[in-house]
Amino acid sequence: MARRITPSCRLCRRENEKLFLKGAKCSTDKCSFLKREYAPGQHGQMRKRKKSGYAIQLREKQKAKRIYGMLEKQFKNYFKKAEKAKGATGEVLLQLLECRLDNVIFRACFAASRANARQLVGHGFVKVNGRKVNIPSFLVKEGDEVEMKGNESQIKEIKETAKILEDRGTPEWIEVSAANLALKVKRAPTKGDIGMAIEENLIVELYSK
């Protein structure tokens, strides 16, 4: 499976926005974005030029890809799936991204970042409706029950993470039991549940050219 190897903090600086890719560190004074709020590279501090319409659309797509930790081919496949589904393409795209199993684990505060959540899923620590699922891109649906499994030390570590992140809160579309390290999908997520500003219409316009 292909994976992104670019340093996370460089991605935030490139998008000129905190994407919270490194978990708890992003909320502390150690965050690199706070120290260097300009694009990476030798020309990062040069005067910014006015962006073209295409550049604005491209940056929005790149931002969404980086938030959810995907490469181009996988992201485009989600867009094609959203195009074929009923409803507004942009909103369906965001819904599909939110329903990824790794994102659900992250939203439930069982992992500090989506990258950490992907590790938990890939290492077999997650069950969906009683069956082990080790595919981070697995899409959950309304009524699904997800629970964390592992040995005593692994469960203790996940619970400690959940305790640290409890102030982050969880979205209304999932019901979380932190004590049991379990959650239930109450309904499909909406754009308002994302918590980050993603202009999905710009992504649709870019791929529709």
Secondary structure, DSSP 4 states (H G I P E B T S, - for coil): -----S-HHHHHHHHTS----SGGGGGSTT-HHHH--S-SSTTTTSPPPPPPHHHHHHHHHHHHHHHHT--HHHHHHHHHHHHHSSS-HHHHHHHHHHTBHHHHHHHTTSSSSHHHHHHHHHTT-EEETTEE---TTPBP-TT-EEEE---HHHHHHHHHHHHHTGGG---TTEEEETTTTEEEE-S---GGGS-S---HHHHHHHHT-
